[in-house]
Amino acid sequence: MQATRILALTGLLQGLAWPALAADEALPEAIRALEARGAKVTGQFAAPGGLKGYAAEYQGQGMAFYLTPDGQHALIGTLFDQRGQDLTAAPLEQLVYAPMASRMWQQLESARWLADGRADAPRTVYVFSDPNCPYCAHFWHQARPWVDSGKVQLRHLLVGILREDSPGKAAAILASADPARAWLAHEQHHPDAALKPVTPLPAGPARQLDDNLQLMETLGAPATPAIFYQDDQGRMQMQAGSPKPEQLEAILGRR
């Protein structure tokens, strides 16, 4: 899934809404033929010129299908009006990308993460981190003013991908009596933390690392740290790599 395409979209256009399809609603044969090729129709929207618009998800991307007035043919693509205004982007955002982003956030919420900060913090930020990642440690230090003041809770999802001993180090943290505290101590003293990798990997931590890596790949995160947050409009965003100082307030909120 190409999460960056989802996250780059602007918010829903005000005052416009398109219905999702009912579970038992029959689709025209021409649209069903496109579903047979792997697309999943998620909703219908109004279109000019006698066309009927259908929003669909295909391999992590939004697609628009347009049924011709005779009901026998379908077009795929973007529709523009006489002023060059894109008539396709808004319904795709509401019917495809917004639900996808919501599912992605729910996946993060239900994952097994290490809490860093107050549980009642008004802002939550998810971070995929590797024990050997200096940029993860840099972001951890950048975020201290927000976390220590109770404004942000970081939720760390550990992966072991950067070096040969990364899985063993991540497993050592996850297998400790207090993984959140062990991660805090590791990041405080990175890169001089005296963390010894465990081998072979215990079954529980190994499974958690696999789950975290699979989720990271599903969400389209290319590297660590992969930072997922909701902006001031409630839209999910992703920051890949250590953010620049001027990006911190967008991720963490006002200091």
Secondary structure as the mmCIF struct_conf table of DSSP 4:
data_model
#
loop_
_struct_conf.conf_type_id
_struct_conf.id
_struct_conf.beg_label_comp_id
_struct_conf.beg_label_asym_id
_struct_conf.beg_label_seq_id
_struct_conf.end_label_comp_id
_struct_conf.end_label_asym_id
_struct_conf.end_label_seq_id
HELX_RH_AL_P HELX_RH_AL_P1 ALA A 3 LEU A 7
TURN_TY1_P TURN_TY1_P1 ALA A 8 ALA A 8
HELX_LH_PP_P HELX_LH_PP_P1 LEU A 9 LEU A 13
TURN_TY1_P TURN_TY1_P2 GLN A 14 GLY A 15
HELX_LH_PP_P HELX_LH_PP_P2 PRO A 19 PRO A 19
STRN STRN1 ALA A 20 ALA A 20
HELX_LH_PP_P HELX_LH_PP_P3 LEU A 21 ALA A 22
TURN_TY1_P TURN_TY1_P3 ALA A 23 ASP A 24
HELX_LH_PP_P HELX_LH_PP_P4 GLU A 25 PRO A 28
HELX_RH_AL_P HELX_RH_AL_P2 GLU A 29 GLU A 35
TURN_TY1_P TURN_TY1_P4 ALA A 36 GLY A 38
STRN STRN2 LYS A 40 ALA A 46
BEND BEND1 PRO A 48 PRO A 48
TURN_TY1_P TURN_TY1_P5 GLY A 49 GLY A 50
STRN STRN3 LYS A 52 TYR A 58
TURN_TY1_P TURN_TY1_P6 GLN A 59 GLY A 60
STRN STRN4 GLN A 61 LEU A 67
TURN_TY1_P TURN_TY1_P7 PRO A 69 ASP A 70
BEND BEND2 GLY A 71 GLN A 72
STRN STRN5 ALA A 74 ILE A 76
BEND BEND3 GLY A 77 GLY A 77
STRN STRN6 PHE A 80 PHE A 80
TURN_TY1_P TURN_TY1_P8 GLN A 82 ARG A 83
STRN STRN7 ASP A 86 ASP A 86
BEND BEND4 LEU A 87 THR A 88
HELX_RH_AL_P HELX_RH_AL_P3 ALA A 89 LEU A 92
HELX_RH_PI_P HELX_RH_PI_P1 GLU A 93 TYR A 97
HELX_RH_AL_P HELX_RH_AL_P4 ALA A 98 SER A 110
BEND BEND5 ALA A 111 ALA A 111
STRN STRN8 LEU A 114 ASP A 116
BEND BEND6 GLY A 117 GLY A 117
TURN_TY1_P TURN_TY1_P9 ALA A 119 ASP A 120
BEND BEND7 PRO A 122 PRO A 122
STRN STRN9 ARG A 123 SER A 129
TURN_TY1_P TURN_TY1_P10 PRO A 131 ASN A 132
HELX_RH_AL_P HELX_RH_AL_P5 PRO A 134 GLN A 142
TURN_TY1_P TURN_TY1_P11 ALA A 143 ALA A 143
HELX_RH_AL_P HELX_RH_AL_P6 ARG A 144 ASP A 148
TURN_TY1_P TURN_TY1_P12 SER A 149 GLY A 150
BEND BEND8 LYS A 151 LYS A 151
STRN STRN10 VAL A 152 LEU A 158
BEND BEND9 LEU A 162 ARG A 163
TURN_TY1_P TURN_TY1_P13 GLU A 164 ASP A 165
HELX_RH_AL_P HELX_RH_AL_P7 SER A 166 LEU A 174
TURN_TY1_P TURN_TY1_P14 ALA A 175 ALA A 175
BEND BEND10 SER A 176 ASP A 178
HELX_RH_AL_P HELX_RH_AL_P8 PRO A 179 HIS A 189
TURN_TY1_P TURN_TY1_P15 HIS A 190 PRO A 191
BEND BEND11 ASP A 192 ASP A 192
HELX_LH_PP_P HELX_LH_PP_P5 LYS A 196 VAL A 198
BEND BEND12 THR A 199 PRO A 200
HELX_LH_PP_P HELX_LH_PP_P6 LEU A 201 PRO A 202
HELX_RH_AL_P HELX_RH_AL_P9 ALA A 203 THR A 218
TURN_TY1_P TURN_TY1_P16 LEU A 219 GLY A 220
BEND BEND13 ALA A 223 PRO A 225
STRN STRN11 ALA A 226 GLN A 230
TURN_TY1_P TURN_TY1_P17 ASP A 232 GLN A 233
BEND BEND14 GLY A 234 GLY A 234
STRN STRN12 MET A 236 ALA A 240
BEND BEND15 GLY A 241 SER A 242
HELX_LH_PP_P HELX_LH_PP_P7 PRO A 243 LYS A 244
HELX_RH_3T_P HELX_RH_3T_P1 PRO A 245 GLN A 247
HELX_RH_AL_P HELX_RH_AL_P10 LEU A 248 LEU A 252
#
